[in-house]
Amino acid sequence: MATMVTSTKTVTKKGAGSSKFPGPNGNGKHRNGDEFFEPDSKANRYRVGMWVALASIAMMFTALSSAYIVRAGGAPDWVSITMPRVLLVSTALILISSVTLEISRRNLKTSSFGGYRTWLLVTMLLGLAFLGSQFLAWRQLARQGIYVASNPHSSFFYLLTAAHAVHLVGGLLALIFLLIRSNLVKQVKVTPRRQASADAVTIYWHFMDALWIYLFLLLFLWR
């Protein structure tokens, strides 16, 4: 009889411990197939971290924009360059890429992984096409004899567009990571962590889109 009472107390104690740690490994994660579902508070760290990173990027481009405006306002040697027409194409490409990435993100939200991968790939191709059109714009200016040191306007044009291109490459690397990850993992339902990572990359890409529109207007309509 004493043995039965001891066993009952042991089971009760273990049960109380399991209520504190609901996950099978005692870490708050729940398994569904081969995937762990993380609490939303942990998944949201991806989005919060992205906004913090974007704040630092925004500060950098704000400083460059301020220098551009000051230099353009009081520079007798300022010579405005003619906008390469290919930049209109690049602007259209990056706008369309934001739409395709948003479609991809919404496909992921509804667990439509085929559509998610397809539109993710389309976004990557549009991003590469944008970078290609930027390179063509630089070559067109070079053929006209306009280089970085030609005048203050050309210097800021190359600096701002190159800085934007570097950050866009970072976005492309993030898209490649999402695509590879989606092909390696077989899922039935999207996890909060995976959705949060896709949301963070989408926020970054939309920011790059808005930043390019801002730079385009600044470089060719400010003065």
C-alpha positions, 0 to 999 in steps of 0.5 A, a space after each residue: 500500500 505504501 508503494 502505491 502511494 509513493 508512485 502516485 506522488 511521483 506521477 503527480 509531481 512530474 505532471 505538474 512539471 510538464 504543465 510548466 513546460 508544455 513542449 515535448 522537450 521542456 522548452 515551450 516548442 510544440 512539434 507538428 510533423 518535422 517542424 517546431 512551432 515557436 511562440 509568437 513572442 519569439 517569432 516577432 523578434 525577426 520583425 522587430 530586429 528588421 525595423 531596428 536594422 532599417 532605422 540605422 539604414 534610414 539614418 545613413 541615407 538621411 545623412 547622405 541626403 542632407 549632404 546632397 541638399 547642402 552641396 547642391 544649394 551652394 555649389 557654383 560647380 554643380 552641373 546637373 546630369 541628364 537622367 539615363 532613360 534606363 532608370 525608368 525601367 529599373 524603377 518599374 522593375 523594383 515596383 513590380 518586385 514589391 508586388 510579387 514579393 507581397 503575393 509570395 508572402 500571402 501565399 506562404 500565409 495560406 500555406 500555398 508553398 508552390 505559389 510562395 516559391 514561384 513568386 519568390 523566384 520571380 521577385 529574385 529575377 526582378 531584383 537582378 534585372 533592377 541591378 542590371 539596369 543600374 549597371 547599364 545606367 552607369 555605363 551610359 553615363 561613362 560613355 558620355 564622359 560622366 564619372 564619379 569625379 566629374 562634378 558634385 551631382 555625378 559624385 552623389 549619383 554614383 554614391 547614392 545609387 551604389 549604396 542602394 544597390 549594395 543594400 539591395 544585394 543584401 535583400 537578394 541574399 535574404 530571398 535566396 535563403 528563403 527559397 533554399 530553406 523552403 525547398 529543403 523543408 517539407 511542410 504541411 502548415 507554415 510555422 510562426 517563425 517561418 512566417 515571421 522571417 518571410 515578413 521581415 524580408 518583405 519589410 526590408 524589400 519594400 523599404 528598398 523600393 521606397 528608398 529607391 523612389 526617394 533617391 530617384 526624386 532627390 537626384 533628378 527633381 530636387 534641382 
